[in-house]
Amino acid sequence: MKPVKIAFLWHQHQPFYLADGEFILPWVRFHAVKDYLEMLLIQKHYPKIKQTFNIVPSLFKQIKLYLAGTKDRVQVLSTIPAVSLNSIQKQEILNQFFVCNLQNMISPYPRYLELYNKCKSNDNFTSQDFLDLQVWYNLTWFGIEIRNRDKQISNLFDKIYFTEKDKLFVLAKHLEIMAEVLPTFKSMLLDGNIDISVTPYYHPILPLIIDTNVYHESSPDRYLPFNRFAFPQDAKSQMQKSIEFYIDSFGRKPKGVWSSEGSLSEKTIDMFAELGFDWSASDEKLLFNSKQIKAEEKFRIFNFNNKLNLFFRDTELADKIGFDYSNRLPSDACDDFIDSILAKRNQMSDEELDSSVVSIILDGENCWEFYKNNGNDFLHCLYKQISESELIETVTFSEATETNNKLELNSLKAGSWINANLDIWIGHQEDRLAWDILFDARTLFEAKRNSLNKTLCSEILELIYICEGSDWFWWFGNEFRAPNRKDFDILFRKNISKIYKLLEATLPKVLSKPIMSDENINAFNPMTHFHLPIFDGKSNALWKGAGSYISKYELSTMNSDSFHLDKIYWYVGDEIYLKIIFNNYLDNMKISISNNERELFRIENLTFVSNVNNVSYFVDECIEVSLPLSYFNEQKQLIINIELDNISQKYPVYNDFIELI
């Protein structure tokens, strides 16, 4: 029996955080220690597994800068002896050193959790507390494979109180691991275990760099920036810089290119072909927007006008790994994945199996902190089951292009792997303002270019390329929220300001104030005043003054339209009144609401079953329910579990909810 071919692509990327000789955020270092080397070490256990890793050159530029001595702000704060910390540094540490996943990176470690609770209670920290916090915040980011191979590291997880020597050891180990990342990628590439694709140097959205008017192909009714940004030469230069990085790092030219955020347009594809790339990829929705095909044909390889091979990812499988499986036992998640792959295989003929590949493309770093043990248990289980299956074969995308039986694709609407459009990077008024600011700086440089020496031109262009990166535009607008969100606004304007200073031009007034509005849209918002609600089951009926939880504002660096929970509203009086709104129809879901101790009620097939007394409810487009406050213990923790298509998602509403009620 012929196996079905599957191709994994893990995308690894961080923004360019350098400002005034220091990295303002620590995520390059932390993910290098927790994820980049970790995923390679896990794969080494399974020689039958082949995968593609996509790397962004500016990420590795930052790793090299770390190894040359550049530090991030967390490193600087961590290096200071705890007894020497001043009050400002102490507050910085308390603000930053708990920014990680509470459930999987703080709670498993009693001393770290003790410090977290102490901080939440505004209790005074001793010098030992600050020292332990300095160590724990850096220690918790070590990957499981790293811990298993290094007893000195694993032993630290059993210590109660740390020393300054322990702290310096941890920080030194981080740099040792970072130094391993690129050589390990190179050795595994040369051995044929992995393939490596590349992204434009500073991770820009290439279709928009080539021409922002392309936005209207997928979103024809949306506003454009005031100025038309169209610098295809920048797009080509960013790709040429990536090719140079690849050749310098790996001794060969790259075959594959993952355009930032899976963003493609016809002109982008033409450029890839002109530069000698063999393949690229995006999301299946982009294909469906561009060509009427049978559902099973999405697994075929498409040849775009005899120029470039294109793959389109299976969104469901990618989102299961990225967003759903972290809520399940590793064995259950792996069984579901294998069953899903085999179900797709069973729908293919032998001829289709020869010419098809199931593409599974997703973020290769941010999802793992939502898994217990950093996804280590899940990945080992998954790779083991795939290796032992005679019906599943992993291939790299470069290997998959060797088939001759490809489908033709003659046109493609511009879009990305998120909703098949470019809304996130240009759709909000803040995005458009940022594009106009970038346009003004870019055109001013072009006007003065001939009067500048070559060195100064190169320095200014490098800043322009940095400002063209996607991450600034990701955070502009109201789609995503994170504790460090405003740092991206500051860094974008700082880099634009440097361009004007190098051009000896007057700084525009617009750079003196934030691009991001002062509007503070949080995931959690407190109740402002109480109204006795009328239950009608309508999701669009407003509860004025109610407290609210909006799930999408917690997604930060990740995006998925597959999250089941949309919003929760609540009033608290003699009882707690809840209005729970979902992203899917209720008749397809199984829903249970519990506190820390027991299930309070559940809904299945629109049938409401209560396990407690004195509950009132209404179920229609949404769930509206009132519960006595006595059903919540002193912590008042609310847990919502939703099951759809055999995938469970759990929403534990932790301390934010506690404080608000």
N, C-alpha and C positions, 0 to 999 in steps of 0.2 A: 504493500500500500504506500502511495506517495505521501510524503509529509507536506504540511503547509509551511511556507516560509514566513518567518516574522523578522522584522528589522527594528531594533531599538535605536533611538537617538536620544541621548541625554544632553541637554543644553546647559552649559555652565557659564555663568555671566555675573559680573558685578559692575555697577557704575564706576566712573573714574572719580575717586574721592579726594584727590590731592588738592590741597589749598595751602598756599604759603609754606610749603615744605613739610606739611603734615597731613596724614589722612584723617579726615574729619570723622569717619565712621570705621568700625573694625571689621566689616563683614568679609572683606577679601581674606584677611588672616583667619578669621573664625571658620569660614567655609573651606578654606584650604586644609585646615586641621581636621574638620569634621566630615567633609564630603568629597573633595576632589581626589585626594589620595585614597580615601576609604573605598570609593566605588571601584577603583582599579584593583585594590587588594582583595576585595570580595570576589571579583571576577577571576582572579588568578587561581581560585580554588576549583574552577570549572572550565577546563580546557575546551570543552565542546561549545561553550557560549561565545558567540561573536557579537560585537556591538559597535555602534558608532558614537563617539563623543564629539560634541561640538564645542569648540573653545573660542572665546573672544580675545583677540590679541591684547587689548587694553587691560584685560584682567591679568594676563601674564606679565605685562609691563609693570603692573603694580606689585606683583610678587617679586619681580627682580629688584624693584626699588626697596621693598622691605629688606631683602637680603643684602642690599647695599647700605642699609642703616636707617632708612626712612621709617618713622613710627606712626602709628595711629594714636588718636587721643586716648583711647582706653589703655593702650600700652604705656603711654606717658604717665597716666594716673596710676597704673598698676605698679610701675617701677618705683614710685615714691615710697620710702619707708612709712609704714602706717603711723608711727609716732610723730612723723614730720608733716603730716597732712594739715593744711590750713582749712578754715571753715568753708571757703569756696570750693576747694577740691573735694572735701567730704560731701558737700551737697551734690556736686557733679557725679560722684561715685554712687550715691544713693539714687540719683535720677537715672543713671545709665546701666548699672551693674545687675539689674534684674530684667533687662530687655532680652528675654528669650522665652521659650515655651514653658509655662508654669508647670503643666502636667508632666512633661517628659524630661525637663532639664533642671528643674528646681525641686519639685515635690519628692522625687526618689531619694534625695539626699537630706537626711534629717537636719544637719547643721545649716545647710543652705536654706532650707524651708524655714528654719527658726529665724534666720536673719531676714528673710522675706517678710515674715509675719511681724517681726520687730519693727521693720521699716514701715509697714502698713499701719502699725499702731503708733507711729511717731515716737517710739521709745529711743532713748539716748544710746548711741553706739560707743563702745569702748574701743581702745586702740586694737585690741585683739579681734573685736568684731570687724573692724575695717580691714585688718590684715586677712582674716578668713574670707571676707567678701571679695577682696582683691584676688585671692587664689581661686575661689569657687567660680567666679565669673569666667575666668580663663580656663579652668580645669574642665568645666562641664561641656566644653566644645570638642574635647577629644573624641574621635570616632572609636567605635567598638573594636575594630580590627587593630587600631593603634594601641588601645588599652590591653588587648589580649597578647600582643607581641612584646610589650614593654612592662615588666613587673614594677619598675619604679613608678610608672604612671598609674597603673592599676592600684598599687598599694596606697597611693594618696587618697583614693576615694574612700578608704576605710579610716582615715585619720579624722580626729575631731577638731583639733586645733593645729593651725599651720605656723610655720616659721618664715622669716624673710628668705631663708635659704630655699625653702620649698617653693616660694613664689618665683624666685629667679630661675629655678630649675624648670618650672612650667613654662615660663616665657621663653627660655632658651630652646626647649623642646619644640615649641611652636615654629621657630625659625628652622630647626632641623627638618621638620616635616615639610614645611614649605619648600625647602631646597630639594626635596625628593620628587615633587609633583611633576615638573616638566620632564626630567630624565625618565621617570616611570612611564609617562605617556609615550615618550620616544621609543623606549625599549619594547613596549607592548605593541606599538605600531609596526616596528621593524620585524617583530616576531610573527605578525599577522593575526594577533589575537583581537585587535581592535582596528577600526578606521577612525580617522579624525577629520571632521569637516571644519569649516571656518566661517566666521561672520565678519562683516565690515568692521574696520579697526575699532572705532569707538561706539559701535552698536547703534548707528542711526537707522531710522525708518527710511530705507532707500527710495521707495516710490515717492515719498514727500520731499526728499532732498532733490530728486530729479525734477519734480514739479508738484507743488502743493495742490494744483487744480485737479490732480488725479483723484483727490478725495471724493469728488462728485460721481465717480464711476459706481461706487457702492452706496453713497449717501447723497443723492442728487439734490435733496431739499435742505441741506445743512449749510450754514454760513461758512465762508472761507475767510482766511486772514485778509486784512485790507490790502496788503502787498502780496504779489505772487512770487513766492520763493521758488526759483528754478535754477539750480546749480548742478547739472548732471556731471560737470567736471569734478565736483567734490565727491559725489557718489563713486565715481571711477577711481579717484585718488585714494579714498578709504579702502576700496577693494584691493588696489595695487599695494598699499601698505600691508594689508593682511597677507597677501601672497608672499611678499618679502619676508614678513615675520615667519610664515610657515616654512619657507625654504631655509631660512637661517636656523630654525629650531629643529626641523626634521629632515633636511637634506633632500627634499622633493617638493613638487608642486601639489597643492591640494586638488582632489577630484571633485569634492562636494562643497556646496556653500549653503548654509542655513541663513537666510536673510533675517535680520533682526525681527523678532516677534512673528516669524513666518510671513513677513510682509512681501508681497509680490505685485508687480505690474508688468505689462508687456515690455515696457522699456527697461525695467530691471532685468527681466529674463534675457533680453537682447544683449545687455551689458555683460551678464554672466557668461553667455555664449562667446562673446567677443574676447573675453579674458581667458577662455580656454577651460572653463568648468564643464563637468560632465553631467552633474545633476544638482537639483535643488528640491525643496519640499515645502509644503504648507498644510493647512487643515482641509478636511474634506468639504467643509461648507464653502470654501473658495471655489472648489471644483463644481459643486452643485449650483453655485451662482452663475457659473460660466458655461455649463454644458449640460444638456439633458442626457442622463445616463441611467442605466439600470443600477440598482443599489449595490450589487456585487461587483460592478465594474470599478468601484472606487479603489479596489485593491490592485488594479492593473497599473502598470507603469505607462505614463503618458509622455509622448514626444511632442514638444511644443514647436511646431513649424520646422521640424527637422533641425532644431538648434540645441535643445536642452531636454534632458530627461527630468520629469517631475513626478514626485511621490506625494500622496495626500494621506495624512494620518487618520487613523480611526479615533475619532474624538472620544467615543464612549470608553474605550480601553485606556486611553491616556488619562482621562479624568478619573477613572476608577483608581489608578495608581496615585495620581496627584492629589486626589481629594477624598476618596471614599474608603480605600482599603486601610487607612490608618485607624479607622474605627472598628476594625474586625481583627479576629485572631489571625496570625500569619498563615496558619494552615488553611483556614476558611477562605481567606483572601486568595491564596494561591490556587486552591481548588476552583474557585469561581473564575479566575483568570484562565486556567487551563480549559475549563468547560467552555468558556466563551470562545477561545481560539479554536477548539475542536468543533464547536457548533458552526463556526464560519467555514472551517475546512470541509465539513460534511455537505455544505451547500455548493461546493465547487466540483466541477468535473476534473478528470485527470489533466486535460488540456489547460484548464484554468489554473490548476495548481502549478503547472510549469511556468505560467506567465504572470502569476500574481504574487504579491507580498503584502502582508498585513503590517502597516507602518505604525509604530508606537513611538510617538515623539512627545517629549515633555521636559519640563524643568528638572534638572538633575541635582538640585541642591536644596531649594527652599521647602520642598514637601517633607523631607525626612525628619525634621524636628517635630512634626505632628505624629510621627510613629513612635511607639515604644522602642527603645534601643536604637534610635536613629534609622529605623528601617532595616537594620542588619538582619534580624530574624526573618523578615519578609523576603529580602533579596536572596538570602541563602536558600530558603524554602523554594522560591520561584526558580532560581537557576538549577537547583537539584532536580525539580520535577521536569523542567524542560529538557535537561541533559538526559534524563532517563526515558523520555518519550520517543518512540520511533515515528510518531506522527507530527512532530513539530521540529523544525530546523531553523536555527538562528543564522541570519546572514547579515553582512554589512550592506549598506545602500549601494556602495560601489560594486559589490559582487552581484547585487540584484539587477543592475543595469545591463548585465551581459546577455539577458534574454533578448531574442529577436522579435518576439511577438508583442508589440507595443501598440497602444491606441494613440490616435492622433488628437491633438488639441490645438485648435487654430486661433482661439481668442481666450482672454482671461480678464475678468474684472478685477481691478486693484482691490486688495484687502489684506487681512492678516489672519493669524490663527485664532484671534479673539473676535467672534461674531462675524467673521468674513468682511470686516470693514476696518476703517482707520480712526474711528471715533475717539478712542482713548487719547490719541496723540495730537488731535487737531479739532476735536468736536466741541470743546468748551471754550468760553470766552477767554479764560486764562491761557489756554493753549494758543489761541489765535494772537493774543497779545505777545506771548513769548516768540512766536514765529515772526511777528513784525519787528520786535526788538532785534532778533537775530538777522533779519533781512537788512535792517539799517546798518548794523555793524559790518555785515558781509559786503554790501554795496559800497560803503565808505572805503573799505580795504581795497576793493577793486578799482575805485576811482584814484587811489593814491599809490597803487601797486608799482607803477613804473618808476616812481621816485624813491622807492625803498631798496635797500641792499638785500642781497639774497638771504643772508642770515636772519634779518628781521622779518622778511616775507615768510620764511619757514616757521619762525616762532609764532607769528600771528595766525598762519594757516592751521597750525597745530591746535591753537585755542579755538579757532572756528570749528574744526572737526570735533573737538571735545563738546562744544556747545550744540552741535548737531546730534549728539547722542539722544537716544530715545528716553532715557530715564528721567530727564528733567520734565518732559512732556507727560510721562506716565503719572507723575505726582501733581502736576497742575490740574485744575478741575476738581470735581467733587466725587470722583469714582472711588478713590482709595484713601485710607487713613493709616498713619503709623506714627509712633512717638517722634521719629526723626524727620518727618515729612518736610518741615520748613527748612531743614538744612539744604535740601535740593534747590529751593528757591534762592537761598543765599549764595550757594556755590555757582549756580547758573549766572546770576547777576555779577558775581565777583569775576568770573571768567570773561564775561562780556566787557566789564569795566577795564580789564587788563588790555583788551584789544584797543579800546579808545586811548588808553594811556600810551601804549606802544606807538599808536598813530599820532600821538601828540594832539589829540582832538578833544573838544569839550565833551564832558560826560553828559548824556541826556538826563533830564530830570527824572524820567521814568525809572531809571536804575537806582534812584535813591529810596524807593519805597517797594514793598513786597509786591510781586505779581499775584501771589495767592491772597485771596480776600481774607478779611478778619473773621469771616463767618466760620464758626467752630462747629463743624459737623462731626459728632462723635458717634461711635457705635451705640454707646449708652447715653441716654439723656434723662435727667430726673423729672419726676412728676412736679409740675408747677402749681396745680390746684386740682381739687377733687370735683368730679361730676359723677352722679350716679348714672351709669351708662344704660342705654336701652339696647338689649340684645336683638339684632336683626339678621346676623350672619352675613352681612355685606362687607366685603373687604375694603371698599372705598369710603365707608362711613367713618367720619373723623371722630376721634376721641380727643377733644380739646383739653390741653393741659396735662394729658396723660404722660407718664414715663414711657420711654421707647427704647427698643433695641433694634438696630438695623444691621442685618448680618453682613451685607456687602462692605460695610465700612471697617470690618475686621480683616478683610482679605489681604491688605497691604501689598506684598510683592507678588501675590498670586491672584489669578482670576479664573473663575469658573462660572458658567451659566447653569451648572448642574447642582448647585446647592439647593436643597429642598426648602429650607426655612428662609422666609423673606423678612418679616418684621414681627415684633411682639410689642403690644401696648399694654399698659397696666395702670390701674388706679388702686390705691390702698386707703381703705377706711376701716370699718369694722370687719370687712372681708377684703380679700384681694381679688380684683377683677382683671381677667386676662383676655386679650384679643390677639390671636395667633394667626398670622397670614403666611401662606405658603406659595412657592413658585410653581406648584403642580396642582392638578385637580385632586381634591380630597378622596374621591372614590378610588384612586389608584394607590393610596398610601395606608400604611399602618402606623398609628401615632400613639405614643404613650407619654404621659406626663408623670413625673415622680419627684419626690424630695430625696433627701439623703438616705431615708430609711425604707421607703416602700413606693410602689406604684399607686398613684392617686386615681387616675382614670386612663382609659385607652379608647381609641376610635379605630374601627376596622370596617370597611365597606359602608362608611357613613353611619355606623351604629356606635352609639356612645355607651360605654360600660364603666360605671363608677365603682371603685373599691372602697369608698369612704362615704360618710353621710353628709347631708346638708350641702349638696353640690347642685348648682343651677347651670344650665348650658344651652347653647344654640349652635347648631352645626349646619352650615350651608356653604358659602364661598370660603368661609374661614371658620375658626373655632372661637366662640366666646363662652367664657366660663367664670363662675365666681366660686371661691373656696374660702372656708374659714382660715384665718391666719394661724390657728392652732395646729394646722397640718404641716407647718414649716417649723423645723427645730430652730435652735438658737442661731444657727448659721443661715437659715432661710435659703438654702440652695435649691434652685429649680433646675431640673434636668428634662430636656425634651429629646425623645428618641423617635426618629422617623425612618421608616423602611419603605423603599420604593424599588421595584424590580430586583428584589432580593439583596439590595444594598442598603445597609443601615448607616445613618448619620446621627451622631449624638451631639447635642448642643448643651454642654454643662454651663449654666450661667452662674459664674463664680462671684467674686467679691464685689464687682461693679454693681451687680443686682442687689447684693446684700446691703450695700451702702445706700442705694437709692430707695429701698423700701423701709 
